[in-house]
Amino acid sequence: MEKKREAVKLIQEKMEGKTFLTYKEIATITGYHPKYILKLKKDVIKGDINFTHGNKNRIPINSMSEEEKQKIITLYKKSNVSIRKFCNFYHTRSYSCIYNLLKENGLIK
């Protein structure tokens, strides 16, 4: 977010006439694409600048609930099959998702 703050500061200075940098030069200095600099300029004009990401501190929508985790664990404990066959049977989640869950709970070495 430090780059974004610097870009906003440079854009504000350009709009106030304190610097003669072009938007392309501001993009080069900050490492952003020139189109993003122009989007930031529009946000500065509107007063709509946000320095934190919108999804911060939100739970991912595809995360597994505790109920489903317990269901997978109990089903795997009752079965005598390999992880591959269990994943083919329980095909609502990916192999890596089930494998990591079982490994966290000490069911796989």
ChimeraX commands (.cxc) that place a marker at each C-alpha (Angstrom):
marker #1 position 0.00,0.00,0.00 radius 0.5
marker #1 position 3.02,2.27,0.31 radius 0.5
marker #1 position 3.32,2.46,-3.50 radius 0.5
marker #1 position -0.33,3.46,-3.76 radius 0.5
marker #1 position 0.12,6.24,-1.19 radius 0.5
marker #1 position 3.13,7.53,-3.13 radius 0.5
marker #1 position 1.19,7.41,-6.41 radius 0.5
marker #1 position -1.73,9.33,-4.89 radius 0.5
marker #1 position 0.66,11.92,-3.44 radius 0.5
marker #1 position 2.34,12.42,-6.84 radius 0.5
marker #1 position -1.02,12.65,-8.62 radius 0.5
marker #1 position -2.23,15.27,-6.13 radius 0.5
marker #1 position 0.99,17.27,-6.59 radius 0.5
marker #1 position 0.53,17.13,-10.38 radius 0.5
marker #1 position -3.08,18.28,-10.12 radius 0.5
marker #1 position -2.05,21.18,-7.85 radius 0.5
marker #1 position 0.71,22.18,-10.31 radius 0.5
marker #1 position 3.57,21.50,-7.90 radius 0.5
marker #1 position 5.31,19.07,-10.25 radius 0.5
marker #1 position 5.73,18.65,-13.97 radius 0.5
marker #1 position 5.80,14.85,-14.02 radius 0.5
marker #1 position 3.60,13.15,-16.59 radius 0.5
marker #1 position 1.22,10.37,-15.62 radius 0.5
marker #1 position 3.42,7.94,-17.52 radius 0.5
marker #1 position 6.42,9.03,-15.43 radius 0.5
marker #1 position 4.39,8.64,-12.24 radius 0.5
marker #1 position 3.50,5.12,-13.40 radius 0.5
marker #1 position 7.19,4.36,-13.99 radius 0.5
marker #1 position 8.21,5.71,-10.58 radius 0.5
marker #1 position 5.56,3.78,-8.67 radius 0.5
marker #1 position 5.58,0.63,-10.81 radius 0.5
marker #1 position 1.91,0.81,-11.70 radius 0.5
marker #1 position 0.40,0.67,-15.20 radius 0.5
marker #1 position -0.44,4.09,-16.69 radius 0.5
marker #1 position -4.13,3.13,-16.96 radius 0.5
marker #1 position -4.20,2.42,-13.22 radius 0.5
marker #1 position -2.66,5.84,-12.56 radius 0.5
marker #1 position -5.50,7.44,-14.53 radius 0.5
marker #1 position -8.02,5.40,-12.51 radius 0.5
marker #1 position -6.36,6.62,-9.32 radius 0.5
marker #1 position -6.60,10.20,-10.66 radius 0.5
marker #1 position -10.37,9.78,-11.10 radius 0.5
marker #1 position -10.60,8.40,-7.55 radius 0.5
marker #1 position -8.61,11.38,-6.23 radius 0.5
marker #1 position -10.95,13.79,-7.99 radius 0.5
marker #1 position -14.00,12.01,-6.52 radius 0.5
marker #1 position -12.36,11.74,-3.10 radius 0.5
marker #1 position -12.90,8.00,-3.21 radius 0.5
marker #1 position -9.39,6.77,-2.33 radius 0.5
marker #1 position -9.28,3.59,-0.24 radius 0.5
marker #1 position -5.95,2.24,0.98 radius 0.5
marker #1 position -7.26,-1.06,2.39 radius 0.5
marker #1 position -8.40,-4.00,0.30 radius 0.5
marker #1 position -12.15,-4.58,0.21 radius 0.5
marker #1 position -11.94,-8.29,1.10 radius 0.5
marker #1 position -9.69,-7.84,4.11 radius 0.5
marker #1 position -10.86,-9.76,7.20 radius 0.5
marker #1 position -13.56,-11.65,5.29 radius 0.5
marker #1 position -13.94,-15.43,5.30 radius 0.5
marker #1 position -13.55,-16.95,1.81 radius 0.5
marker #1 position -16.84,-18.07,0.33 radius 0.5
marker #1 position -15.50,-21.51,-0.59 radius 0.5
marker #1 position -14.06,-22.31,2.84 radius 0.5
marker #1 position -15.05,-25.58,4.45 radius 0.5
marker #1 position -17.38,-25.44,7.45 radius 0.5
marker #1 position -16.53,-27.25,10.68 radius 0.5
marker #1 position -19.53,-29.51,10.17 radius 0.5
marker #1 position -18.24,-30.65,6.78 radius 0.5
marker #1 position -14.72,-31.14,8.16 radius 0.5
marker #1 position -16.04,-33.42,10.90 radius 0.5
marker #1 position -18.15,-35.33,8.37 radius 0.5
marker #1 position -15.11,-35.98,6.17 radius 0.5
marker #1 position -12.99,-37.06,9.15 radius 0.5
marker #1 position -15.60,-39.51,10.47 radius 0.5
marker #1 position -16.23,-40.95,7.00 radius 0.5
marker #1 position -12.51,-41.47,6.43 radius 0.5
marker #1 position -12.05,-43.09,9.84 radius 0.5
marker #1 position -14.83,-45.59,9.03 radius 0.5
marker #1 position -13.43,-46.45,5.60 radius 0.5
marker #1 position -10.58,-48.80,4.74 radius 0.5
marker #1 position -9.71,-47.31,1.36 radius 0.5
marker #1 position -6.85,-45.19,0.10 radius 0.5
marker #1 position -7.07,-41.42,-0.01 radius 0.5
marker #1 position -7.49,-41.46,-3.80 radius 0.5
marker #1 position -10.49,-43.77,-3.66 radius 0.5
marker #1 position -11.97,-41.78,-0.78 radius 0.5
marker #1 position -11.62,-38.56,-2.79 radius 0.5
marker #1 position -13.31,-40.18,-5.77 radius 0.5
marker #1 position -16.14,-41.24,-3.47 radius 0.5
marker #1 position -16.40,-37.82,-1.81 radius 0.5
marker #1 position -16.00,-35.71,-4.94 radius 0.5
marker #1 position -17.44,-32.42,-3.66 radius 0.5
marker #1 position -13.95,-31.27,-2.58 radius 0.5
marker #1 position -10.58,-31.55,-4.28 radius 0.5
marker #1 position -7.95,-34.14,-3.43 radius 0.5
marker #1 position -5.58,-31.57,-1.95 radius 0.5
marker #1 position -8.33,-30.10,0.24 radius 0.5
marker #1 position -9.23,-33.50,1.73 radius 0.5
marker #1 position -5.59,-34.56,1.99 radius 0.5
marker #1 position -4.61,-31.41,3.91 radius 0.5
marker #1 position -7.59,-31.77,6.25 radius 0.5
marker #1 position -6.73,-35.39,7.05 radius 0.5
marker #1 position -3.06,-34.54,7.49 radius 0.5
marker #1 position -3.89,-31.70,9.93 radius 0.5
marker #1 position -5.86,-34.15,12.05 radius 0.5
marker #1 position -3.10,-36.77,12.09 radius 0.5
marker #1 position -4.92,-39.38,10.02 radius 0.5
marker #1 position -2.18,-39.42,7.38 radius 0.5
marker #1 position 1.54,-39.61,7.97 radius 0.5
marker link #1:1,2 radius 0.2
marker link #1:2,3 radius 0.2
marker link #1:3,4 radius 0.2
marker link #1:4,5 radius 0.2
marker link #1:5,6 radius 0.2
marker link #1:6,7 radius 0.2
marker link #1:7,8 radius 0.2
marker link #1:8,9 radius 0.2
marker link #1:9,10 radius 0.2
marker link #1:10,11 radius 0.2
marker link #1:11,12 radius 0.2
marker link #1:12,13 radius 0.2
marker link #1:13,14 radius 0.2
marker link #1:14,15 radius 0.2
marker link #1:15,16 radius 0.2
marker link #1:16,17 radius 0.2
marker link #1:17,18 radius 0.2
marker link #1:18,19 radius 0.2
marker link #1:19,20 radius 0.2
marker link #1:20,21 radius 0.2
marker link #1:21,22 radius 0.2
marker link #1:22,23 radius 0.2
marker link #1:23,24 radius 0.2
marker link #1:24,25 radius 0.2
marker link #1:25,26 radius 0.2
marker link #1:26,27 radius 0.2
marker link #1:27,28 radius 0.2
marker link #1:28,29 radius 0.2
marker link #1:29,30 radius 0.2
marker link #1:30,31 radius 0.2
marker link #1:31,32 radius 0.2
marker link #1:32,33 radius 0.2
marker link #1:33,34 radius 0.2
marker link #1:34,35 radius 0.2
marker link #1:35,36 radius 0.2
marker link #1:36,37 radius 0.2
marker link #1:37,38 radius 0.2
marker link #1:38,39 radius 0.2
marker link #1:39,40 radius 0.2
marker link #1:40,41 radius 0.2
marker link #1:41,42 radius 0.2
marker link #1:42,43 radius 0.2
marker link #1:43,44 radius 0.2
marker link #1:44,45 radius 0.2
marker link #1:45,46 radius 0.2
marker link #1:46,47 radius 0.2
marker link #1:47,48 radius 0.2
marker link #1:48,49 radius 0.2
marker link #1:49,50 radius 0.2
marker link #1:50,51 radius 0.2
marker link #1:51,52 radius 0.2
marker link #1:52,53 radius 0.2
marker link #1:53,54 radius 0.2
marker link #1:54,55 radius 0.2
marker link #1:55,56 radius 0.2
marker link #1:56,57 radius 0.2
marker link #1:57,58 radius 0.2
marker link #1:58,59 radius 0.2
marker link #1:59,60 radius 0.2
marker link #1:60,61 radius 0.2
marker link #1:61,62 radius 0.2
marker link #1:62,63 radius 0.2
marker link #1:63,64 radius 0.2
marker link #1:64,65 radius 0.2
marker link #1:65,66 radius 0.2
marker link #1:66,67 radius 0.2
marker link #1:67,68 radius 0.2
marker link #1:68,69 radius 0.2
marker link #1:69,70 radius 0.2
marker link #1:70,71 radius 0.2
marker link #1:71,72 radius 0.2
marker link #1:72,73 radius 0.2
marker link #1:73,74 radius 0.2
marker link #1:74,75 radius 0.2
marker link #1:75,76 radius 0.2
marker link #1:76,77 radius 0.2
marker link #1:77,78 radius 0.2
marker link #1:78,79 radius 0.2
marker link #1:79,80 radius 0.2
marker link #1:80,81 radius 0.2
marker link #1:81,82 radius 0.2
marker link #1:82,83 radius 0.2
marker link #1:83,84 radius 0.2
marker link #1:84,85 radius 0.2
marker link #1:85,86 radius 0.2
marker link #1:86,87 radius 0.2
marker link #1:87,88 radius 0.2
marker link #1:88,89 radius 0.2
marker link #1:89,90 radius 0.2
marker link #1:90,91 radius 0.2
marker link #1:91,92 radius 0.2
marker link #1:92,93 radius 0.2
marker link #1:93,94 radius 0.2
marker link #1:94,95 radius 0.2
marker link #1:95,96 radius 0.2
marker link #1:96,97 radius 0.2
marker link #1:97,98 radius 0.2
marker link #1:98,99 radius 0.2
marker link #1:99,100 radius 0.2
marker link #1:100,101 radius 0.2
marker link #1:101,102 radius 0.2
marker link #1:102,103 radius 0.2
marker link #1:103,104 radius 0.2
marker link #1:104,105 radius 0.2
marker link #1:105,106 radius 0.2
marker link #1:106,107 radius 0.2
marker link #1:107,108 radius 0.2
marker link #1:108,109 radius 0.2
view
